[in-house]
Amino acid sequence: MATASSNTANPPRVIAASEMKHLSGFDFLTAIATGEFPQPPIAALMDFRLTKVESGSVVFEGTPGTQHYNPIGSVHGGFAATVLDSVMACSVHSTLPAGIGYTTVELKVNFVRAITLETGEVRAESRVIHQGSRIATAEGQLHGADGKLLAHGTTTCLIFPM
């Protein structure tokens, strides 16, 4: 299991395929969680980060801000959908051997509670439900600082050689 360390000297960036092609998904994600590799740019944009990696299970944490607000005075559903898409897809990634990639082909999200600035830090947890040679599925939940469920979802990922 890998957990996050803070690394301000490693700003967000896309990791080149040449840097990651020889790493399993677990090793690649562990390098991000420990700060060896930087968080991806989407993490900076959305203000979330990968904090824990186990094979088939991943945790993200983040803080919704005013930049995530919609015109009706709450955090846009796209914030929850993006965090859930990321955490669920990464749980699939954590099971893949070196040289194998994935992409989300289906995403289903249920929003069950409004997210606002008062929600505070959120935590998204995911686990793989099914791992096949071409298709994997995962489920995830997004909770507020108070532990209340905010949203949950499922994903289907296509698995392919890189």
DSSP file with accessible surface (Angstrom, degrees, kcal/mol):
  #  RESIDUE AA STRUCTURE BP1 BP2  ACC     N-H-->O    O-->H-N    N-H-->O    O-->H-N    TCO  KAPPA ALPHA  PHI   PSI    X-CA   Y-CA   Z-CA
    1    1 A M              0   0  139      0, 0.0     2,-0.4     0, 0.0    53,-0.2   0.000 360.0 360.0 360.0 135.9    0.0    0.0    0.0
    2    2 A A  E     -A   53   0A   7     51,-2.2    51,-2.3     0, 0.0     2,-0.3  -0.927 360.0-168.1-114.9 141.4    1.2    3.5   -0.9
    3    3 A T  E     -A   52   0A  82     -2,-0.4    49,-0.2    49,-0.2    48,-0.1  -0.898  30.8 -87.3-125.7 161.1    0.1    6.7    0.8
    4    4 A A        -     0   0   45     47,-2.1     2,-0.3    -2,-0.3    30,-0.3  -0.230  32.2-170.9 -70.6 147.8    0.6   10.3   -0.2
    5    5 A S        -     0   0   67     28,-1.4     2,-0.4     2,-0.0    -1,-0.0  -0.961  32.5-108.8-127.5 150.3    3.5   12.4    0.8
    6    6 A S        +     0   0  117     -2,-0.3     2,-0.3     1,-0.0    27,-0.0  -0.653  38.1 173.3 -83.2 134.6    3.6   16.1    0.1
    7    7 A N    >   +     0   0   68     -2,-0.4     3,-1.1     3,-0.1    28,-0.0  -0.723  11.5 169.4-142.4  88.5    6.1   17.1   -2.6
    8    8 A T  T 3  S+     0   0  141     -2,-0.3    -1,-0.1     1,-0.2    -2,-0.0   0.655  76.2  67.3 -76.7 -14.4    5.9   20.8   -3.6
    9    9 A A  T 3  S+     0   0   88      1,-0.2    -1,-0.2     2,-0.0    -2,-0.0   0.447  91.8  66.6 -83.4   0.9    9.1   20.5   -5.7
   10   10 A N  S <  S-     0   0   37     -3,-1.1    29,-0.5    27,-0.1    -1,-0.2  -0.724  77.8-162.5-123.1  78.9    7.3   18.2   -8.2
   11   11 A P        -     0   0   85      0, 0.0    -2,-0.0     0, 0.0    -3,-0.0  -0.178  36.2 -79.8 -64.5 156.2    4.7   20.3   -9.9
   12   12 A P        +     0   0   61      0, 0.0     2,-0.3     0, 0.0    27,-0.0  -0.225  66.4 145.6 -56.0 139.2    1.8   18.6  -11.8
   13   13 A R        -     0   0   99     26,-1.4     2,-0.4    -3,-0.1    -3,-0.0  -0.965  52.5 -91.1-164.6 163.8    2.7   17.4  -15.3
   14   14 A V        -     0   0  112     -2,-0.3     2,-0.5    26,-0.1    25,-0.1  -0.681  41.8-128.2 -80.6 132.7    1.9   14.6  -17.7
   15   15 A I        -     0   0   17     -2,-0.4     5,-0.1    23,-0.1    -1,-0.0  -0.716  26.6-116.6 -83.4 128.3    4.3   11.7  -17.3
   16   16 A A    >>  -     0   0   43     -2,-0.5     3,-1.5     1,-0.1     4,-1.1  -0.335  17.0-121.8 -64.5 145.0    5.9   10.7  -20.6
   17   17 A A  H >> S+     0   0   65      1,-0.3     4,-2.5     2,-0.2     3,-0.6   0.863 113.6  61.2 -55.9 -34.7    5.1    7.2  -21.9
   18   18 A S  H 34 S+     0   0   85      1,-0.2    -1,-0.3     2,-0.2     4,-0.2   0.788 104.0  49.7 -65.1 -25.6    8.9    6.5  -21.9
   19   19 A E  H <4 S+     0   0   76     -3,-1.5    -1,-0.2     1,-0.1    -2,-0.2   0.743 123.3  28.4 -81.4 -26.1    8.9    7.1  -18.1
   20   20 A M  H X< S+     0   0   36     -4,-1.1     3,-2.2    -3,-0.6    79,-0.3   0.598  89.6  92.9-113.5 -11.0    6.0    4.8  -17.3
   21   21 A K  T 3< S+     0   0  102     -4,-2.5    78,-0.3     1,-0.3    -3,-0.1   0.729  90.8  48.0 -64.4 -20.5    5.9    2.1  -20.0
   22   22 A H  T 3  S+     0   0  149     -4,-0.2     2,-0.4    -5,-0.2    -1,-0.3   0.372  97.9  89.0 -99.0   5.4    8.0   -0.4  -17.9
   23   23 A L  S <  S-     0   0   55     -3,-2.2    76,-0.5    74,-0.1    -3,-0.0  -0.821  76.4-123.5-103.9 141.5    6.0    0.2  -14.7
   24   24 A S     >  -     0   0   30     -2,-0.4     4,-2.7    74,-0.2     5,-0.2  -0.320  34.7-106.5 -67.0 163.4    2.9   -1.8  -13.6
   25   25 A G  H  > S+     0   0    1     71,-3.2     4,-2.7    68,-0.2     5,-0.3   0.910 122.4  52.5 -59.1 -41.0   -0.2    0.3  -13.0
   26   26 A F  H  > S+     0   0   56     70,-0.5     4,-2.5    68,-0.4    -1,-0.2   0.943 111.4  45.2 -60.3 -47.6    0.3   -0.2   -9.2
   27   27 A D  H  > S+     0   0   82      2,-0.2     4,-2.0     1,-0.2    -2,-0.2   0.895 113.6  50.2 -65.3 -39.1    4.0    0.9   -9.4
   28   28 A F  H  X S+     0   0   21     -4,-2.7     4,-1.4     2,-0.2    -2,-0.2   0.956 114.1  43.3 -63.5 -49.1    3.1    4.0  -11.5
   29   29 A L  H  X S+     0   0    4     -4,-2.7     4,-2.8     1,-0.2    -2,-0.2   0.880 111.2  55.4 -67.0 -36.1    0.3    5.1   -9.2
   30   30 A T  H  X S+     0   0   29     -4,-2.5     4,-2.5    -5,-0.3     6,-0.3   0.908 104.0  54.7 -61.3 -40.2    2.4    4.4   -6.1
   31   31 A A  H  X>S+     0   0    4     -4,-2.0     6,-2.6     1,-0.2     5,-1.1   0.864 111.1  45.8 -62.8 -33.9    5.1    6.7   -7.6
   32   32 A I  H ><5S+     0   0   13     -4,-1.4     3,-1.0     4,-0.2    -2,-0.2   0.945 112.2  49.9 -71.2 -47.4    2.4    9.5   -7.9
   33   33 A A  H 3<5S+     0   0    1     -4,-2.8   -28,-1.4     1,-0.3    -2,-0.2   0.857 114.1  44.9 -62.1 -34.5    1.0    8.9   -4.4
   34   34 A T  H 3<5S-     0   0   53     -4,-2.5    -1,-0.3   -30,-0.3    -2,-0.2   0.541 115.8-111.9 -88.5  -6.6    4.5    9.0   -2.8
   35   35 A G  T <<5S+     0   0    7     -3,-1.0    -3,-0.2    -4,-0.5    -4,-0.1   0.430  86.8 117.3  91.4  -0.3    5.6   12.1   -4.7
   36   36 A E  S   <S+     0   0  141     -5,-1.1    -4,-0.2    -6,-0.3    -5,-0.1   0.916  87.4  30.3 -63.1 -43.4    8.2   10.3   -6.8
   37   37 A F  S    S-     0   0   21     -6,-2.6    -2,-0.3    -9,-0.1   -27,-0.1  -0.870 101.2-108.3-106.5 152.0    6.1   11.3   -9.9
   38   38 A P        -     0   0    3      0, 0.0   -23,-0.1     0, 0.0    -5,-0.1  -0.328  34.5 -98.0 -75.3 159.7    4.0   14.5   -9.8
   39   39 A Q        -     0   0   41    -29,-0.5   -26,-1.4     1,-0.1    10,-0.1  -0.409  52.2 -98.1 -64.3 153.1    0.2   14.5   -9.6
   40   40 A P    >>  -     0   0   46      0, 0.0     3,-1.3     0, 0.0     4,-1.0  -0.350  32.3-105.3 -73.6 160.3   -1.3   14.9  -13.1
   41   41 A P  H 3> S+     0   0   60      0, 0.0     4,-2.4     0, 0.0     3,-0.4   0.841 118.2  62.9 -55.6 -35.0   -2.5   18.4  -14.3
   42   42 A I  H 3> S+     0   0   67      1,-0.2     4,-2.7     2,-0.2     5,-0.2   0.861  97.6  58.8 -60.1 -32.4   -6.2   17.5  -13.8
   43   43 A A  H <>>S+     0   0    3     -3,-1.3     5,-1.9     2,-0.2     4,-1.1   0.901 108.7  43.4 -64.2 -40.0   -5.4   17.1  -10.1
   44   44 A A  H  <5S+     0   0   62     -4,-1.0    -2,-0.2    -3,-0.4    -1,-0.2   0.924 114.2  50.7 -70.1 -43.4   -4.2   20.7   -9.9
   45   45 A L  H  <5S+     0   0  123     -4,-2.4    -2,-0.2     1,-0.2    -1,-0.2   0.923 122.2  31.4 -60.0 -43.9   -7.1   22.0  -12.0
   46   46 A M  H  <5S-     0   0   24     -4,-2.7    -1,-0.2    -5,-0.2    -2,-0.2   0.521 107.0-122.4 -95.3  -6.9   -9.8   20.3   -9.9
   47   47 A D  T  <5 +     0   0   71     -4,-1.1    16,-2.1     1,-0.2     2,-0.3   0.953  69.3 117.9  61.4  54.0   -7.9   20.5   -6.5
   48   48 A F  E   < - B   0  62A   5     -5,-1.9     2,-0.3    14,-0.2    14,-0.3  -0.928  41.8-162.1-137.5 166.1   -7.8   16.7   -5.7
   49   49 A R  E     - B   0  61A  74     12,-2.7    12,-2.4    -2,-0.3     2,-0.4  -0.998  28.2-107.7-150.4 150.2   -4.9   14.3   -5.3
   50   50 A L  E     + B   0  60A   3     -2,-0.3    10,-0.2    10,-0.2     3,-0.1  -0.651  41.8 166.1 -74.8 123.5   -4.2   10.6   -5.3
   51   51 A T  E     +     0   0A  12      8,-2.7   -47,-2.1    -2,-0.4     2,-0.3   0.624  55.2  26.3-119.1 -18.8   -3.5    9.7   -1.6
   52   52 A K  E     -AB   3  59A  60      7,-1.5     7,-2.3   -49,-0.2     2,-0.4  -0.984  55.7-171.2-151.7 137.6   -3.6    5.9   -1.3
   53   53 A V  E     +AB   2  58A   0    -51,-2.3   -51,-2.2    -2,-0.3     2,-0.3  -0.996  13.2 158.4-133.5 127.6   -3.0    2.9   -3.7
   54   54 A E  E >   - B   0  57A  73      3,-2.9     3,-2.0    -2,-0.4     2,-0.4  -0.916  59.3 -79.5-130.9 160.9   -3.6   -0.8   -3.2
   55   55 A S  T 3  S+     0   0   91     -2,-0.3    40,-0.1     1,-0.3    36,-0.1  -0.495 120.5   1.2 -64.2 116.0   -4.0   -3.3   -5.9
   56   56 A G  T 3  S+     0   0   12     35,-0.5    72,-2.2    -2,-0.4     2,-0.3   0.457 123.7  79.3  85.8   4.8   -7.6   -2.8   -7.1
   57   57 A S  E <   +BC  54 127A  36     -3,-2.0    -3,-2.9    70,-0.2     2,-0.3  -0.987  51.6 174.7-149.5 132.0   -8.4    0.0   -4.7
   58   58 A V  E     -BC  53 126A   0     68,-1.4    68,-2.0    -2,-0.3     2,-0.4  -0.969  14.1-153.7-139.0 149.7   -7.5    3.7   -4.8
   59   59 A V  E     -BC  52 125A   5     -7,-2.3    -8,-2.7    -2,-0.3    -7,-1.5  -0.990   8.6-174.4-126.2 135.4   -8.3    6.8   -2.7
   60   60 A F  E     -BC  50 124A  10     64,-2.6    64,-3.1    -2,-0.4     2,-0.3  -0.945   4.7-166.0-119.4 149.1   -8.4   10.4   -3.8
   61   61 A E  E     +BC  49 123A  39    -12,-2.4   -12,-2.7    -2,-0.3     2,-0.3  -0.970  17.8 152.7-131.6 148.8   -8.9   13.5   -1.6
   62   62 A G  E     -BC  48 122A   1     60,-2.1    60,-3.5    -2,-0.3   -14,-0.2  -0.981  36.6-122.4-164.8 172.0   -9.7   17.0   -2.6
   63   63 A T        -     0   0   53    -16,-2.1    58,-0.2    -2,-0.3     2,-0.1  -0.966  22.3-138.8-130.5 114.1  -11.3   20.3   -1.7
   64   64 A P        -     0   0    5      0, 0.0     2,-0.2     0, 0.0    56,-0.2  -0.470  29.4-174.5 -68.7 141.6  -14.1   21.9   -3.7
   65   65 A G    >   -     0   0   12     -2,-0.1     3,-2.1   -19,-0.1     4,-0.2  -0.713  43.9 -86.0-127.8-179.3  -13.7   25.6   -4.1
   66   66 A T  G >  S+     0   0  100      1,-0.3     3,-1.8    -2,-0.2     8,-0.0   0.806 120.9  68.6 -61.2 -27.2  -15.6   28.6   -5.5
   67   67 A Q  G 3  S+     0   0  120      1,-0.3    -1,-0.3     8,-0.0   -21,-0.0   0.680  97.8  53.7 -65.8 -13.9  -14.0   27.8   -8.9
   68   68 A H  G <  S+     0   0   14     -3,-2.1     8,-3.4     2,-0.0    -1,-0.3   0.418  85.2 117.3 -97.3  -0.3  -16.2   24.7   -9.0
   69   69 A Y  B <   -G   75   0B  71     -3,-1.8     6,-0.3     6,-0.3    47,-0.1  -0.376  52.0-148.4 -73.7 146.8  -19.5   26.5   -8.4
   70   70 A N    >   -     0   0   34      4,-2.9     3,-1.5    -2,-0.1     4,-0.2  -0.494  38.3 -90.5 -99.3 177.6  -22.3   26.5  -10.9
   71   71 A P  T 3  S+     0   0  136      0, 0.0    -2,-0.1     0, 0.0    -1,-0.0   0.665 120.6  62.6 -67.2 -13.6  -24.8   29.4  -11.4
   72   72 A I  T 3  S-     0   0  146      2,-0.2     3,-0.1     0, 0.0    -3,-0.0   0.326 119.5 -98.8 -99.1  10.8  -27.2   28.0   -8.8
   73   73 A G  S <  S+     0   0   45     -3,-1.5     2,-0.3     1,-0.3    -4,-0.1   0.743  88.0  88.5  89.1  25.2  -24.9   28.3   -5.9
   74   74 A S  S    S-     0   0   25     -4,-0.2    -4,-2.9    42,-0.1    -1,-0.3  -0.925  86.5 -74.8-141.9 170.3  -23.4   24.8   -5.4
   75   75 A V  B     -G   69   0B   8     40,-3.3    40,-0.4    -2,-0.3    -6,-0.3  -0.467  58.7-106.5 -67.6 132.1  -20.4   22.8   -6.7
   76   76 A H    >>  -     0   0  107     -8,-3.4     3,-1.9    -2,-0.2     4,-0.7  -0.288  20.7-122.6 -58.5 141.7  -21.0   21.7  -10.2
   77   77 A G  H 3> S+     0   0   29      1,-0.3     4,-2.6     2,-0.2     5,-0.2   0.746 107.5  74.4 -59.0 -22.8  -21.8   18.0  -10.6
   78   78 A G  H 3> S+     0   0   24      1,-0.2     4,-2.4     2,-0.2    -1,-0.3   0.792  88.7  59.5 -62.3 -26.8  -18.8   17.8  -12.9
   79   79 A F  H <> S+     0   0    3     -3,-1.9     4,-2.5   -11,-0.2     5,-0.2   0.972 109.7  40.5 -64.5 -53.1  -16.5   18.1   -9.9
   80   80 A A  H  X S+     0   0    1     -4,-0.7     4,-2.8     1,-0.2     5,-0.2   0.918 116.3  51.2 -61.6 -42.5  -18.0   14.9   -8.3
   81   81 A A  H  X S+     0   0   21     -4,-2.6     4,-2.8     1,-0.2    -1,-0.2   0.905 111.1  47.9 -63.0 -40.3  -18.1   13.1  -11.7
   82   82 A T  H  X S+     0   0   41     -4,-2.4     4,-2.4     2,-0.2    -2,-0.2   0.921 112.9  47.0 -67.8 -44.6  -14.5   14.0  -12.5
   83   83 A V  H  X S+     0   0    1     -4,-2.5     4,-2.8    -5,-0.2     5,-0.2   0.947 115.9  45.8 -62.8 -44.6  -13.2   12.8   -9.1
   84   84 A L  H  X S+     0   0    0     -4,-2.8     4,-2.6    -5,-0.2     5,-0.3   0.919 111.6  51.1 -66.1 -42.3  -15.2    9.6   -9.3
   85   85 A D  H  X S+     0   0   49     -4,-2.8     4,-2.3    -5,-0.2     5,-0.3   0.942 113.9  46.2 -58.2 -44.5  -14.1    9.0  -12.9
   86   86 A S  H  X S+     0   0   23     -4,-2.4     4,-2.3    -5,-0.2    -2,-0.2   0.938 114.7  44.4 -65.2 -48.5  -10.5    9.5  -11.8
   87   87 A V  H  X S+     0   0    0     -4,-2.8     4,-1.6     2,-0.2    -1,-0.2   0.913 116.1  46.6 -67.7 -39.3  -10.6    7.3   -8.7
   88   88 A M  H  X S+     0   0    0     -4,-2.6     4,-1.5    -5,-0.2    -1,-0.2   0.936 113.9  46.9 -69.2 -44.7  -12.5    4.5  -10.4
   89   89 A A  H  X S+     0   0    6     -4,-2.3     4,-2.7    -5,-0.3    -2,-0.2   0.904 111.1  52.9 -63.9 -37.9  -10.3    4.4  -13.5
   90   90 A C  H  X S+     0   0   17     -4,-2.3     4,-2.4    -5,-0.3    -1,-0.2   0.840 102.1  58.2 -69.1 -29.5   -7.2    4.5  -11.3
   91   91 A S  H  < S+     0   0    0     -4,-1.6   -35,-0.5     2,-0.2     4,-0.3   0.915 110.0  44.8 -65.2 -36.4   -8.4    1.5   -9.3
   92   92 A V  H >< S+     0   0    0     -4,-1.5     3,-2.0     1,-0.2     4,-0.4   0.948 110.9  53.7 -66.3 -46.6   -8.5   -0.4  -12.6
   93   93 A H  H >< S+     0   0   16     -4,-2.7     3,-1.8     1,-0.3   -67,-0.2   0.871  97.9  65.5 -56.0 -36.3   -5.1    1.0  -13.5
   94   94 A S  T 3< S+     0   0    2     -4,-2.4   -68,-0.4     1,-0.3    -1,-0.3   0.663 101.7  49.6 -64.3 -13.5   -3.7   -0.3  -10.2
   95   95 A T  T <  S+     0   0   42     -3,-2.0    -1,-0.3    -4,-0.3    -2,-0.2   0.489  89.8 102.6-100.7  -4.9   -4.3   -3.9  -11.4
   96   96 A L    <   -     0   0    7     -3,-1.8   -71,-3.2    -4,-0.4   -70,-0.5  -0.581  65.9-128.6 -90.1 142.5   -2.7   -3.6  -14.8
   97   97 A P    >   -     0   0   79      0, 0.0     3,-1.5     0, 0.0   -74,-0.1  -0.277  47.0 -70.5 -76.0 168.2    0.8   -5.0  -15.8
   98   98 A A  T 3  S+     0   0   48      1,-0.2   -74,-0.2   -76,-0.2   -76,-0.1  -0.260 120.4  26.7 -56.3 141.9    3.4   -2.9  -17.5
   99   99 A G  T 3  S+     0   0   30    -76,-0.5    63,-2.9   -78,-0.3     2,-0.5   0.469  95.6 110.9  84.3   2.6    2.7   -2.0  -21.1
  100  100 A I  E <   -D  161   0A  48     -3,-1.5    -1,-0.2    61,-0.2     2,-0.2  -0.933  45.1-173.0-114.6 132.3   -1.1   -2.3  -20.7
  101  101 A G  E     -D  160   0A   5     59,-3.7    59,-2.2    -2,-0.5     2,-0.3  -0.547   4.0-162.6-114.0-178.9   -3.3    0.8  -20.9
  102  102 A Y  E     -D  159   0A  61     57,-0.2     2,-0.3    -2,-0.2    57,-0.2  -0.976   5.8-165.3-155.9 163.0   -7.0    1.6  -20.3
  103  103 A T  E     -D  158   0A  72     55,-1.6    55,-2.7    -2,-0.3     2,-0.4  -0.976  32.8-104.6-152.6 149.3   -9.6    4.2  -21.0
  104  104 A T  E     +D  157   0A  41     -2,-0.3    53,-0.2    53,-0.2     3,-0.1  -0.592  35.0 171.0 -72.3 129.1  -13.1    4.9  -19.6
  105  105 A V  E     +     0   0A  85     51,-3.0     2,-0.3     1,-0.4    52,-0.2   0.564  69.6  21.3-111.4 -17.4  -15.8    3.8  -22.0
  106  106 A E  E     -D  156   0A 118     50,-1.6    50,-2.1     2,-0.0     2,-0.4  -0.976  60.2-175.8-151.9 140.1  -18.8    4.3  -19.6
  107  107 A L  E     -D  155   0A  68     -2,-0.3     2,-0.4    48,-0.2    48,-0.2  -0.998   0.8-175.0-137.9 129.0  -19.4    6.3  -16.5
  108  108 A K  E     -D  154   0A 107     46,-2.7    46,-2.0    -2,-0.4     2,-0.4  -0.996   8.6-179.4-125.7 125.6  -22.5    6.3  -14.3
  109  109 A V  E     -D  153   0A  26     -2,-0.4     2,-0.5    44,-0.2    44,-0.2  -0.991  14.3-161.1-128.6 134.5  -22.7    8.8  -11.4
  110  110 A N  E     -D  152   0A  58     42,-3.4    42,-2.1    -2,-0.4     2,-0.6  -0.975  11.3-152.4-110.6 124.4  -25.5    9.3   -8.9
  111  111 A F  E     +D  151   0A 118     -2,-0.5    40,-0.3    40,-0.2     3,-0.1  -0.862  22.9 166.4 -95.7 122.6  -25.5   12.6   -7.0
  112  112 A V        +     0   0   75     38,-2.5     2,-0.3    -2,-0.6    39,-0.2   0.570  61.0  24.3-115.9 -11.8  -27.2   12.2   -3.6
  113  113 A R  S    S-     0   0  119     37,-1.6    -1,-0.3    35,-0.1     2,-0.0  -0.984  82.1-104.0-154.1 142.1  -26.2   15.3   -1.7
  114  114 A A        -     0   0   69     -2,-0.3     2,-0.5    -3,-0.1    37,-0.0  -0.344  29.7-141.9 -65.2 145.5  -25.3   18.9   -2.7
  115  115 A I        +     0   0   12    -40,-0.4   -40,-3.3    35,-0.0     2,-0.2  -0.946  30.8 158.9-109.8 130.1  -21.6   19.8   -2.4
  116  116 A T    >>  -     0   0   35     -2,-0.5     3,-1.5   -42,-0.2     4,-0.5  -0.805  59.0 -87.9-134.8 179.7  -20.7   23.3   -1.2
  117  117 A L  G >4 S+     0   0   75      1,-0.3     3,-1.2    -2,-0.2   -43,-0.0   0.859 125.9  61.7 -59.7 -32.5  -17.8   25.1    0.4
  118  118 A E  G 34 S+     0   0  159      1,-0.2    -1,-0.3     2,-0.1    -3,-0.0   0.685  85.7  75.4 -68.8 -16.7  -19.1   24.0    3.7
  119  119 A T  G <4 S-     0   0   24     -3,-1.5    26,-1.4     1,-0.2    27,-0.3   0.852  85.3-167.9 -61.9 -33.2  -18.8   20.3    2.7
  120  120 A G    <<  +     0   0   25     -3,-1.2    -1,-0.2    -4,-0.5    -2,-0.1  -0.346  45.0   2.1  75.8-159.7  -15.0   20.7    3.2
  121  121 A E  S    S-     0   0   77    -58,-0.2     2,-0.3    23,-0.1   -58,-0.2  -0.320  71.5-149.9 -63.2 139.9  -12.5   18.1    2.1
  122  122 A V  E     -C   62   0A   3    -60,-3.5   -60,-2.1    22,-0.2     2,-0.4  -0.792   3.9-152.3-110.7 156.0  -14.0   15.2    0.2
  123  123 A R  E     -CE  61 143A  83     20,-2.5    20,-2.7    -2,-0.3     2,-0.5  -0.995   5.5-164.7-131.3 124.8  -12.7   11.6    0.0
  124  124 A A  E     -CE  60 142A   0    -64,-3.1   -64,-2.6    -2,-0.4     2,-0.4  -0.943   8.1-174.8-111.2 128.8  -13.3    9.3   -3.0
  125  125 A E  E     +CE  59 141A  85     16,-2.4    16,-2.3    -2,-0.5     2,-0.3  -0.954   4.3 179.8-123.6 142.8  -12.7    5.6   -2.6
  126  126 A S  E     -CE  58 140A   5    -68,-2.0   -68,-1.4    -2,-0.4     2,-0.3  -0.974  10.3-172.0-141.6 155.1  -12.9    3.0   -5.4
  127  127 A R  E     -CE  57 139A 129     12,-2.2    12,-2.4    -2,-0.3     2,-0.3  -0.995  31.9-107.7-145.5 148.1  -12.5   -0.7   -5.9
  128  128 A V  E     - E   0 138A  25    -72,-2.2    10,-0.3    -2,-0.3     3,-0.1  -0.546  26.0-175.9 -72.3 134.1  -12.5   -3.0   -8.9
  129  129 A I  E    S+     0   0A  81      8,-2.6     2,-0.4     1,-0.4     9,-0.2   0.801  72.2  10.8 -94.8 -44.4  -15.6   -5.1   -9.3
  130  130 A H  E     - E   0 137A 101      7,-1.6     7,-2.4     2,-0.0     2,-0.5  -0.999  59.1-167.0-141.7 134.7  -14.5   -7.2  -12.3
  131  131 A Q  E     + E   0 136A  73     -2,-0.4     5,-0.2     5,-0.2     2,-0.2  -0.960  20.5 162.1-124.6 109.6  -11.1   -7.5  -14.1
  132  132 A G        -     0   0   22      3,-2.0    -2,-0.0    -2,-0.5     0, 0.0  -0.529  52.7 -98.8-111.4-173.7  -11.1   -9.2  -17.5
  133  133 A S  S    S+     0   0  110     -2,-0.2     3,-0.1     1,-0.1    -1,-0.0   0.773 119.2  13.0 -79.9 -23.8   -8.6   -9.2  -20.3
  134  134 A R  S    S+     0   0  140      1,-0.3    25,-2.7    24,-0.1     2,-0.4   0.596 128.5  42.1-122.4 -23.2  -10.4   -6.5  -22.3
  135  135 A I  E     + F   0 158A  69     23,-0.2    -3,-2.0   -33,-0.0     2,-0.3  -0.989  55.2 179.1-132.6 138.3  -13.0   -5.0  -19.9
  136  136 A A  E     -EF 131 157A   0     21,-2.2    21,-3.2    -2,-0.4     2,-0.3  -0.980   9.6-158.9-133.0 148.8  -12.8   -4.0  -16.2
  137  137 A T  E     +EF 130 156A  36     -7,-2.4    -8,-2.6    -2,-0.3    -7,-1.6  -0.937  11.1 178.2-125.6 152.1  -15.5   -2.5  -14.0
  138  138 A A  E     -EF 128 155A   0     17,-1.7    17,-2.3    -2,-0.3     2,-0.3  -0.966  15.5-145.6-146.2 160.2  -15.2   -0.5  -10.8
  139  139 A E  E     -EF 127 154A  72    -12,-2.4   -12,-2.2    -2,-0.3     2,-0.3  -0.931  17.2-174.5-126.8 153.3  -17.3    1.3   -8.3
  140  140 A G  E     -EF 126 153A   3     13,-2.3    13,-2.4    -2,-0.3     2,-0.4  -0.980  12.8-155.1-146.5 158.2  -16.6    4.4   -6.2
  141  141 A Q  E     -EF 125 152A  97    -16,-2.3   -16,-2.4    -2,-0.3     2,-0.5  -0.990   7.7-151.5-133.4 144.5  -18.1    6.6   -3.5
  142  142 A L  E     -EF 124 151A   0      9,-3.2     8,-3.5    -2,-0.4     9,-1.4  -0.975  19.6-175.0-117.4 122.6  -17.5   10.2   -2.7
  143  143 A H  E     -EF 123 149A  41    -20,-2.7   -20,-2.5    -2,-0.5     6,-0.2  -0.900  18.7-127.6-119.5 148.8  -17.9   11.3    0.9
  144  144 A G    >   -     0   0    7      4,-2.4     3,-2.4    -2,-0.3   -22,-0.2  -0.269  41.4 -91.3 -81.7 175.3  -17.8   14.7    2.6
  145  145 A A  T 3  S+     0   0   76    -26,-1.4   -25,-0.1     1,-0.3   -23,-0.1   0.792 128.8  57.0 -59.3 -26.8  -15.6   15.6    5.6
  146  146 A D  T 3  S-     0   0  106    -27,-0.3    -1,-0.3     2,-0.1     3,-0.1   0.411 119.9-110.5 -85.2   1.7  -18.5   14.6    7.9
  147  147 A G  S <  S+     0   0   48     -3,-2.4     2,-0.2     1,-0.3    -2,-0.1   0.356  70.6 142.0  87.8  -6.0  -18.6   11.1    6.3
  148  148 A K        -     0   0  109      1,-0.1    -4,-2.4    -5,-0.1    -1,-0.3  -0.449  58.6-108.5 -73.1 141.8  -21.9   11.6    4.5
  149  149 A L  E     + F   0 143A  49     -6,-0.2    -6,-0.2     1,-0.2     3,-0.1  -0.496  38.2 173.1 -69.2 128.8  -22.2   10.1    1.0
  150  150 A L  E     -     0   0A   4     -8,-3.5   -38,-2.5     1,-0.4   -37,-1.6   0.756  64.0 -16.4-103.5 -39.8  -22.3   12.8   -1.7
  151  151 A A  E     -DF 111 142A   0     -9,-1.4    -9,-3.2   -40,-0.3    -1,-0.4  -0.975  55.0-165.3-162.0 157.2  -22.2   10.7   -4.8
  152  152 A H  E     +DF 110 141A  63    -42,-2.1   -42,-3.4    -2,-0.3     2,-0.3  -0.967  16.1 162.6-145.8 160.8  -21.4    7.2   -6.0
  153  153 A G  E     -DF 109 140A   5    -13,-2.4   -13,-2.3    -2,-0.3     2,-0.3  -0.969  26.4-128.4-164.1 177.8  -20.8    5.6   -9.4
  154  154 A T  E     -DF 108 139A  61    -46,-2.0   -46,-2.7    -2,-0.3     2,-0.3  -0.941  18.6-162.9-135.5 158.0  -19.6    2.8  -11.6
  155  155 A T  E     -DF 107 138A   1    -17,-2.3   -17,-1.7    -2,-0.3     2,-0.4  -0.975  12.4-150.7-139.2 154.3  -17.3    2.7  -14.6
  156  156 A T  E     -DF 106 137A  27    -50,-2.1   -51,-3.0    -2,-0.3   -50,-1.6  -0.997  20.6-165.3-121.2 129.3  -16.4    0.4  -17.4
  157  157 A C  E     -DF 104 136A   0    -21,-3.2   -21,-2.2    -2,-0.4     2,-0.4  -0.941  15.9-136.2-118.0 139.5  -12.9    0.6  -18.7
  158  158 A L  E     -DF 103 135A  52    -55,-2.7   -55,-1.6    -2,-0.4     2,-0.4  -0.795  21.1-150.3 -87.7 132.8  -11.5   -0.8  -22.0
  159  159 A I  E     +D  102   0A   8    -25,-2.7   -57,-0.2    -2,-0.4   -59,-0.0  -0.895  26.2 157.0-108.5 135.8   -8.1   -2.5  -21.5
  160  160 A F  E     -D  101   0A  68    -59,-2.2   -59,-3.7    -2,-0.4     2,-0.1  -0.988  45.8 -89.9-154.0 157.1   -5.5   -2.6  -24.3
  161  161 A P  E      D  100   0A  98      0, 0.0   -61,-0.2     0, 0.0   -62,-0.1  -0.466 360.0 360.0 -67.9 141.6   -1.8   -2.9  -25.1
  162  162 A M              0   0  114    -63,-2.9     0, 0.0    -2,-0.1     0, 0.0  -0.540 360.0 360.0 -85.6 360.0    0.0    0.5  -25.1
